[in-house]
Amino acid sequence: MKHLGSIFLFIYSLSWCGSIPSDVKHMVVDHNGLTIECFVDSIGYQYIYFVPKDSVDIDSMEIKDVYYVYSDYNRIFHHSWSFEENIRRIENRTGQAYTTSGDTLNFIDIKFDKDMIQPEILLTTGHERSEYISMFDVEHIETDFSIMTYSVKRGFQYSFYSFMIAATMNIALSWDKERRAIPQIWDQYDNLMPMISIIGFNKQHGTGVTYESLTSLVPLSILISMGYDVYKEKNKFYFSPIYEEREFGRNMHVFSLKQMIINRLNGIIFRLEKNNLGRKVLGWFR
């Protein structure tokens, strides 16, 4: 549905231009802020096809490398998952908005209008004071460091799931056919558990041998994750390059293993739908 919506907005942006469609220019912005001025020919599932400025040859770019695409009528007709995720992370925080004209707007709350035909940002600048500004007038937004909640979450998940994966692998490596399955599996995960004598938890075996490492490495992983994000200035979110040849202050791609898996599955489904057998197989699951 998102892909169909992008195509609809693309067609809408062309039809809006009316009598001068040949004068429409499009800007393809990648995650680093590099902008290609062109005329977009079509948007496929994996590629976007365009004719660069001062050229007659069609070029292409992978969709996964595109941050967003807009026309010189300031209408966004394609944006990436990272674009949406960055907007979600910015909303309902305090910070400063830096405009392309060099102004700085302090805000105590921020919300985005999800209408990408005329994208606007609502800034609450004080009690009962707010204003709308075009997203294309904003070079970048800098939020407070409450954004580090994502760093904490990522640091915990990386370390915790690493221990869980290691414990699971150890089950397979040390499998004893003479023993029952459940006790063997429990012994591995039991090593990650503390002894809580007040409720009798793990009282027989005591604190697991891996528990001390777990409680040491999880906070360390969180601190490293937070330090990395502070160093990389992950509280700064860039939108409009001031000049086409100027890059963003940082890469705006948001890494997500879950989203990578979803994109991979969607790619497989897309290829399966191209043939009759694939459509039949997919029909069994739908």
Stockholm file with secondary structure:
# STOCKHOLM 1.0

chainA/1-286         MKHLGSIFLFIYSLSWCGSIPSDVKHMVVDHNGLTIECFVDSIGYQYIYFVPKDSVDIDSMEIKDVYYVYSDYNRIFHHSWSFEENIRRIENRTGQAYTTSGDTLNFIDIKFDKDMIQPEILLTTGHERSEYISMFDVEHIETDFSIMTYSVKRGFQYSFYSFMIAATMNIALSWDKERRAIPQIWDQYDNLMPMISIIGFNKQHGTGVTYESLTSLVPLSILISMGYDVYKEKNKFYFSPIYEEREFGRNMHVFSLKQMIINRLNGIIFRLEKNNLGRKVLGWFR
#=GR chainA/1-286 SS CHHHHHHHHHHHHHHHTTTCGGGCCEEEEETTCCEEEEEEEEECSSEEEEEETTCCSCEEEEGGGEEEEEETTSCEEEECHHHHHHHHHHTTCCEEEEETTSCEEEESEEEECCCTTSCEEEEEEETTEEEEEEGGGEEEEEECGGGGHHHHHHHHHHHHHHHHHHHHHHHHHTCCTTSCHHHHHHHHHHTTCCCBTTTTBTTTTCSCTTHHHHHHHHHHHHHHHHHHHHHTTTTEEECCCSSTTCCCSSCCCCCCHHHHHHHHHHHHHHHHTTSHHHHHHHHHHC
#=GC SS_cons         CHHHHHHHHHHHHHHHTTTCGGGCCEEEEETTCCEEEEEEEEECSSEEEEEETTCCSCEEEEGGGEEEEEETTSCEEEECHHHHHHHHHHTTCCEEEEETTSCEEEESEEEECCCTTSCEEEEEEETTEEEEEEGGGEEEEEECGGGGHHHHHHHHHHHHHHHHHHHHHHHHHTCCTTSCHHHHHHHHHHTTCCCBTTTTBTTTTCSCTTHHHHHHHHHHHHHHHHHHHHHTTTTEEECCCSSTTCCCSSCCCCCCHHHHHHHHHHHHHHHHTTSHHHHHHHHHHC
//
